[in-house]
Amino acid sequence: MEAERARELVRDLSGWALQGERLHRHFKFKDFVTAMWFVNAVANLAEAEGHHPDLHLHDWNQLEITTWTHAIGGLSENDFILAAKIDALPR
């Protein structure tokens, strides 16, 4: 994906940022149980979509999500679609 197209698409997402050829977002939750619930919700969504982001839970309530299309080694529109679907999950 061209960098300009990626910059255009990320503007439609709340809280997501480009990090090179990857899409990244930080989440903070009120407690560990809620964070884990969200991690599992993202995992179920990712499996259904066949598009799997990196998930990093740290400090008991902080979640980092990074996505890119592994097959092409960079961003595709599917990454932005997945990010929007993650944003639509209840928190």
Secondary structure as GFF3:
##gff-version 3
##sequence-region A 1 91
A	DSSP	alpha_helix	3	10	.	.	.	ID=ss1
A	DSSP	beta_strand	17	19	.	.	.	ID=ss2
A	DSSP	beta_strand	22	28	.	.	.	ID=ss3
A	DSSP	alpha_helix	32	49	.	.	.	ID=ss4
A	DSSP	beta_strand	54	58	.	.	.	ID=ss5
A	DSSP	beta_strand	62	67	.	.	.	ID=ss6
A	DSSP	alpha_helix	77	88	.	.	.	ID=ss7
###
